[in-house]
């Protein structure tokens, strides 16, 4: 399997590293617009191959999409963060231009590629990729829910005082502080509802800490996180490579599921060799349905800025 990662910054490089270490891909191509940057990251990562025991070839290129030809999966991490004084409209306008150009270049050289979108605002950039490329809806996936759910399970394991491997739970809705919906009602510890161990106040704390997970890290680090986003992407790419039919909450194009149409938003999906193999509709209670509607309304407002 060949994977292209566009954007060799912290998230893109982490993604490439995790994919290589898992050793399921034959080649990872890193693409960046900064001269020599992707080449340097690729060389640095390749010098860990004998130490970390992987055989994946990592190649770096500056804006040369011909080297991405015949990629099975492409990951778009490129874009700019919001800067002081920059309006939301300016951020979306700039990143929309970048993501549209990147997607078109990728498809030109890899017409059968499956695209995973990481760039922010993630749900809107995933929607843009659908509208700009015309690819089948199963071949465009937004990463957000996979990351949000990992953060949710981290917070649950912290509250429970148990290993994260004991915990299962998911986050649906928009990939934003106000849009995401951690489903505490359905979360479990080894099949036992977490409500058996945690009271309502503690569950509410877990929910709120999950929702501000990205902002908390940005405040601590002074920049966006990269390890967990890179790991989330690599897990999705691995599910495609191995056709494992793993279920991830991720940003998918809805056509009536959950009562929503013509929108990309977080929902559980089965991921396999064809990308999104199935969108899973779980039974939500009235409060969860209401929050999902609110989240969708917020995503649509952002989409309207396109």
NORTA-V110412 format. One record per backbone hydrogen bond with DSSP energy under -0.5 kcal/mol. NH is the residue of the N-H (numbers start at 1). CO is the residue of the C=O. Records with the same first field share a line. If there is no record, write none. Layout:
NH=CO  CO
This chain:
3=27
4=73
5=29
6=4  75
7=5  31
13=9
14=10
15=11
16=12
17=13
18=14
19=15
20=16
21=17
22=18
23=19  20
24=19
26=1
27=1
28=57
29=3
30=28  59
31=5
32=61
37=34
38=34
40=36
41=37
42=38
43=39
44=40
45=41
46=42
47=43
48=45
49=46
52=48
53=49
54=49
57=26
59=28  57
61=30
63=32  61
65=63
67=64
68=65
69=66
70=109
71=68
72=2
73=2
74=114
75=4
76=116
77=6  75
78=6
86=83
91=87
92=88
93=89
94=90
95=91
96=92
97=93
98=94
99=95
100=96
101=97
102=98
103=99
104=100
105=101
106=102
107=103
108=104
109=105  106
110=106
113=110
114=72
115=139
116=74
117=115  141
118=76
119=76
125=121
126=122
127=123
128=124
129=125
130=126
131=127
132=128
133=129
134=130
139=136
140=137
141=115
142=251
143=117
146=143
147=143
148=144
149=145
150=146
151=147
152=148
153=149
154=150
155=151
156=152
157=153
158=154
159=155
160=156
161=157
162=157
166=163
167=164
168=188
172=181
173=266
174=179
176=174
180=176
181=172
183=170
184=182
186=183
187=183  184
188=168
189=192
190=166  188
192=189
194=187
196=193
197=194
198=194
203=199
204=200
205=201
206=202
207=203
208=204
209=205
210=206
211=207
212=208
213=210
216=212
217=213
218=214
219=215
220=216
221=217
222=218
230=226
231=227
232=228
233=229
234=230
235=231
236=232
237=233
238=234
239=235
240=236
241=237
242=238
243=240
244=239
245=239  271
246=271
248=246  269
250=248  267
251=142
252=250  265
254=252  263
256=260
259=256
260=257
262=254
263=254
265=252  263
266=173
267=250
269=248
270=278
271=246  269
272=270  275
275=272
276=138  274
277=270  275
278=270
280=268  278
281=279
282=280
284=282
289=285
290=286
291=287
292=288
293=289
294=290
295=291
296=292
297=293
298=294
299=295
300=296
301=297
302=298
303=299
304=300
305=301  302
306=303
